[in-house]
Amino acid sequence: MRLQRFLAAAGLGSRRHCEEYILAGRVTVDGKIVSELGAQVTPEEQAVTFDGEPLRLERKQYYALNKPIGFLCTHAAPHGRRSVTELFPPGGPRLFAVGRLDETSEGLLIVTNDGELGNKLAHPRYRIDRTYLVQVAGHPPRSVLEQLERGMHFAEGKFRAQGVRPVKKQGKSTFLEIRLREGRNREIRRLLARIGHKVMKLQRVGFGPVRLGRLKPGEFRELRPAEVHALKELVQKTASSRVTKAKPAKRRKSVRPQR
């Protein structure tokens, strides 16, 4: 199999990222650095390392984690800070979080060693719905919430929510259910700040077909086979629809009238 495909299957990320690792000279096969794309490898017979760490094909594992506040979604957190991967038992497969939740947010994260699927789920072009329960200061009227659905322009482009639904009022605050498809950096906080309603608490409760359920902060569970199948099917449907839309319409041949 191609070396970049093996690296992705071993949990190092998308094939594009794995190609970058190869070109950077970070991968060895049988002790020799391989820095050219197109190399073939036989995993059962050859020893492959990444930054000196032996790699092997592992059973794909998929988890739902309730990320606590104060944890980072990076694989290796800066000194003195904690990564979500530390919440899993040591000695297991090389896991990474799908997408991001900032340090002050909590809730559902998909954590896996399936680099190829994980990067597709996180990529904006696949437009996977992410559902959040957000507590905001004040009681924004429907007319104001509609601004979130129409969208607003920021330096990175237009931010917009796919849907916003008031859930309940609590004292001088309101709980909103907000759906996003791209999940850009601090998108919800910035949108709500623009309309004058500060975020008091932000929790992701859904990612595509997967729901947070009753997981407590720091707890995780393995995804059910039906959930994994639904995620893969969702990515496949999105990819297929993009290919269909990208196909140019066939040009009709003009027929000259006979004289």
Secondary structure, DSSP 8 states (H G I E B T S, - for coil): -BHHHHHHHTTS--HHHHHHHHHTT-EEETTEE--STT-B--TTTS-EEETTEEE------EEEEEE-TTEESSSS--TT-EEGGGGS-TTS---EEES---TT-EEEEEEES-HHHHHHHHSGGG---EEEEEEEES---HHHHHHHHH-EEETTEEE--SEEEEEEEETTEEEEEEEESS--TTHHHHHHHHTT--EEEEEEEEETTEE-TT--TT-EEE--HHHHHHHHHHHHHHHHHHHHHHS------------
